[in-house]
Amino acid sequence: MTRPPRRLRMGLLWYRRWTAWRRITAIVFLLLLWLGSTDAGAAYFRGSTSGTRIFDLIPLTDPLAAIESFIAARSIDTTALIGAALLIAAALVLGPVFCGWVCPLGLLFDLNSALRRFVRRRVFGIRTIDPMPAQPPQVIKYVLLGCLVGFAAVAAFPLFQIISPINLLVRAAVFGSAAGLAVVVALVVLEWFYPRLWCRALCPLGSLYAIVGRFGLLRVQIDPAEAGKVPCQKCQRTCPMGVPVMTGYTMQGASSVTHPNCTRCGECTQVCPRGVLKLSFFRFSARETSAGRCDRCDHARAAGDISLPLMSGASK
């Protein structure tokens, strides 16, 4: 019998495979930034969220930081250009994985969401999964991106690198910046009322990665033979970015999720009771589309996993 995805018991929270790996990579990035600020680690990794150097040889530059600095300085730095090109190439292949796997602010919001769910369950006894608020107009963050680029051209100043909550969080965590801490706390409080508002509607860096990586080769692939048979909507109720995975993709006959807000976090693939979704470079093969699906579905029903309301008008 095919088993559902494994979960590891760690403290008060259940950590699924993709969740654990995402949090580990983001924590490692923060630790590397801290280590790079010391004399002992500077030879191996140094820099900031705007740009780093690995072994003082391989540059990695935030593409938005590079664009702002090039426009503001009216010149192009070769090292920064190479570093930005490497990350853009990675996004073209992997999609906007920076947002889901590396961004320190994404890690903070992820942990904050887990804390919110824990409080709702243990303090208020609320065990249902609230649907994400409706997707805010996507044009907002693209307009903000354009405004920041325009400001750099007019004022010759890279504004976002100063006010970016991502950078402010790192300054607060690594260097103890009080101003950075204040902004981050405000965003965390806002998250309890409107989850991922910054990531979904405001972040200009996220919008840049969405443009570059929307059709990256790494995607949430959809099994066409099983899609929609159990329309529980767990995938889109669980998606931290509010992507309409089932109503917008699996029920529409799509082969993969191509929403610009999909960060390839893998959360939807972990909660699907029939294994309809997988995070992969490759589509479902003929062997995968049917093998073991009934066992997995029966196991999920026996465990009570298929418990959310069905979509109106959908067949069971």
Secondary structure, 3 states (H helix, E strand, C coil): CCCCCCEEEECCEEEEHHHHHHHHHHHHHHHHHHHHCCCCCCCCEEECCCEEEECCCEEEECHHHHHHHHHHHCCCCHHHHHHHHHHHHHHHHHCCHHHHHHCHHHHHHHHHHHHHHHHHHHCCCCCCCCCCCCCCCCHHHHHHHHHHHHHHHHHCCCCHHHHCHHHHHHHHHHHCCHHHHHHHHHHHHHHCCCCCHHHHHHCHHHHHHHHHHCCCCCEEEECCCCCCCCCCCHHHHHCCCCCCHHHHCHHHCCCECCCCCCCCCCHHHHHCCCCCEEEECCCCCHHHHHCCHHHHHHHHHHCCCCCCCCCCCCCC
